[in-house]
Amino acid sequence: MEHPLRFAVLGPVRAWRGATEIPLGPPQQRAVLAVLLLAEGAHVSTAALSDAVWGINTPPSAATVLRTYIHRLRKVLEADADPAGPLIRSVQDGYQLRVPDEFDLRRFRELSARADRARGEGDLIGAANLLREAAALWYGTALAGIRGDHAEQQRHRLTEMWLTTTAARLTVELDLGNSAQAAVELAELVTEHPLDERFRELLMLAYYRSGRQAAALDSYQEARTLLAEELGVDPGPALQKLHQRLLRADPDLIAPPSRTAPASPPAPAPPPPLPTTPVPSQLPPALPVFVGREAELAQAASLSSPGTVVVSAVAGTAGVGKTAFAVHWAHRVAHRFPDGQLYLNLRGFDPVGVPVSPEEALRTLLVSLGVDLRTLPHDLDALTAAYRTHLAGRKLLLLLDNARDAAQVRPMLPAAADCLAIVTSRNQLTGLVALDGAHPVHLDVLRYSEARALLARRLGAARVEAEPDAVDEIIVRCARLPLALAVAAARGAIRTNSSLATLAAELRFSAKDLDAFQDESDTAADVRAVFSWSYQALAPEAARLFRLLAVHPGPDITAPAAASLVGRPLAPTRRLIAQLLQAHLLDEAAPGRYTSHDLLRAYAAEVAEAVEPPADLQAARHRLLDHYLHTAHGAAGLTNRARVLIPLAPVTEGVTPEDFGGDSAKATAWLTAEEAVLTAAVTQAAAHHHDTHTWQLAWAIANHFHLRGLWHDEEAVQRTALDSARRLGDPAAQAYAHRGLGLARAGRGHFAEAAAEAQRAVELFTTVGDLRAAAESYRTLAWAQEQNGDLDAALDAAKQSLELFRTCESQAPDPVRVRTSIASALNAVGWNHVLLGEYRQALDYCREALALCLELGDDLNAAHTWDSIGHAHHHLGQYAEAVTAFEHALGLYQRQGDLPWFIAGTLTRLGDTHHSAGDPVAARKAWTEALAIMDDLGHADAGPLRERLAVSEG
């Protein structure tokens, strides 16, 4: 009989079969297992696994390495014949682990839930035993030995679970009268977690119930001093209330008579299956100083069933706390949605950028659900259908923040009855209420008591109580607007030596700005006054950076880009960013990426217009565009070494493009991270008539967008580039835009239009005498014609490309790059001959291409060419030669690293050759290897290949 598997993550990641521990391999392999275990049966994409294991340092070979780790884990974990099926399954573009019942995290949750039920039924002894058993499952730090940001985030999440359960256990111990024993453990917990008020409160209660009232009061004073020094706040309401009860010697604080718990817990019932851990979990952190909104939260809680909910400020006022409220509410109900919580900022009222289109939003959401971006359709209706298909049967929470209007949101509303969509907007979105059955939850400014509680929470109750008149004026001047109150409180917290009366006076004398956010019936309701003194307190250079950030197209900026924006070196720019972060005029939305609230950006734009000469703003915008253009140009050269590089004007003084050190992986990572910024930069460049930057930047990002399958975005960018090129009257620029449009239209399946765009590019490049660019355009034309089914025209275009590249060879300033292009073009001609059945001509071209590849040391093109040669030999019936060529191709592909699809294609053709040669065993071996890769990739060709295998085995 096979012994069951057991897994543990509440300590080192470990596994056992029966009593025998299973060796799990190196740390990264154990990290892969940990990610799959923590998903608790959910599908985990290869991209998500790579990000979890390597983070931003993901190597190009990550997918291949992950397959190796999965193979090894299967080998050590899976029994020879498990009736429940494979433990680790390949699903779409990732993996899914069938978690056994014996999993310590699942057991921990089950025991905690049973303890909660026991407490609710009044069985404190039973609850204590269950919680003690849950605590015994922990063996040190969760995920010990696993490194990286993802592991640290999960470790933090698991530790918080442990802290919550520990607090529950010690509460029960106190209720059982075990105060003295609990006080010892609580004192250690307070030392380890000094800012966690839960344990401080329990320690004070334990001291009091042990007859140590003075120690309880001393503990409160210690907490008050620590919170003031570390956070600038007073203890929370619960701790303050307990302190007052201790001072009054409240008799209700005395514990019930001591009861002795059983020495050993009762035998636990078998754990029931638990729901899948919420994946993804994208909600922003809940605001720790959130106060008030009890009526609105009660209204939200009263909604009878999941549905679409609109969170809107009355009159569309910004800064009323819509996002904070929505996030707080979402965290409260997240447990009802075990299949995940998605978050998306729709940028509906971004003062500089443009709102997120429904198509872009749907792509982002689908990718978050594990869908491969390259497989997605491009039109809105098809994307909406795919999105709702993926939501079917799931319990998901969707938070759509800062929506522009109902039309932007409607395609993202789930049709599934078990999903909840929360939408925030400055508009009331009455269309969603009227047509889509949304429930409106309107947020007004804070009630006076809530505004006062907000200031007390942030400034300290004693300080607020000491200056009631000043506090009243601050509340009035901030119009009870949460954002304004929060910024004012931050200012007051920093200036501990100034009185709140001084703060109130500053608001009084500066309330003349941000007219767009002033209520006509209340002239004191002005947010700009709050921003102005924060800005005026900045050092001159930091203030200049704040102003110039208004020039950036958004949605976020990095330190190197900010350095170019202000024309300063990177190190001092980082210090300026730190000053803006400290003043709450900038937020670090993700590591190294900075953004700000749209009101702050609007204020920055107003100040910039008032302070900066127009020429300086134009110069800053030129530096910023130069930064993105020269950096993207460098990245383009690294990610495609056969591409003809366009010449650029010298970089503007003060601009420092990012240097990738010749690392193509770093270049690709930068392009991926900056996709939204680069797209917005093209739009902004065109809007401000930086037309040369527009078309050149569109050229620089075209290849990346092509490889990523971002055809819709690429088409929009290239159409903008074409408009700019026409304004310039530059035929070469127009030709590049037409070629880019050809690639985009072909990617979207419009092959006839793609061919027409590529043909127009050829004509323009020929007119201006740029033969290398014309040769590249012929290659685009050949691809479009091949996909369009016109193989003769495809071959003719490929030959034209080859002829032009050869013409350019002697005059090229970069001979290696142009000869690489020649080798690729030779193979393209050979491949088209294969498609036309002209196999001997194909071999002539491919052999010439191969010789050139070997001379240049171009292993990748050599692998492609060996594959073409093998395909030609196969059709000539020369099976031995075909096998040799395919094996050469496989060797070179494997040496390159992460090229699974090319390997799978060659293995499939190798299997075909073995089958035709009468060697069914070798054929099935090659097809089986190819099928395993296709299954890992989730590729559509896996089905036909599986059928072919079944027929061969039948």
Secondary structure by P-SEA (a helix, b strand, c coil): cbbbbbbbcccccccccccbbbbbccaaaaaaaaaaaaaccccccaaaaaaaacccccccaaaaaaaaaaaaaaaacccccccccccccccccccccccccccaaaaaaaaaaaaaaaaaacaaaaaaaaaaaaaaccccccccccccaaaaaaaaaaaaaaaaaaaaaaaaaaaacaaaaaaaaaaaaaaaccccaaaaaaaaaaaaaacaaaaaaaaaaaaaaaaaacccccccaaaaaaaaaaaaccccccccccccccccccccccccccccccccccccccccccccaaaaaaaaaacccccbbbbbcccccccccaaaaaaaaaaacccccccbbbbbbccccccccccccaaaaaaaaaaaaccccccccccaaaaaaaaaaaacccbbbbbbccccccccccccccccccbbbbbbccccccccccccbbbbbccccccaaaaaaaaaaaccaaaaaacaaaaaaaaaaacccaaaaaaaaaaaaaaccccaaaaaaaaaacccccccccccccccccaaaaaaaaaaaccaaaaaaaaaccccccccccaaaaaaaacccaaaaaaaaaaaaaacccccccccbbbbcaaaaaaaaaaaaacccaaaaaaaaaaaaaaaaaaaaaaaaaacccbbbbbbcccccccccccccccaaaaaaaaaaaaaaaaaaaaaaaaacaaaaaaaaaaaaaaaaaaacaaaaaaaaaaaaaaaaaaaccaaaaaaaaaaaaaaaaaacaaaaaaaaaaaaaaaaaaacaaaaaaaaaaaaaaaaaaacaaaaaaaaaaaaaaaaaaaccccccaaaaaaaaaaaaaaaaaaaaaacaaaaaaaaaaaaaaaaaaacaaaaaaaaaaaaaaaaaaacaaaaaaaaaaaaaaaaaaacccaaaaaaaaaaaaaaaaaaccaaaaaaaaaaaaaaaaaacccaaaaaaaaaaaaac
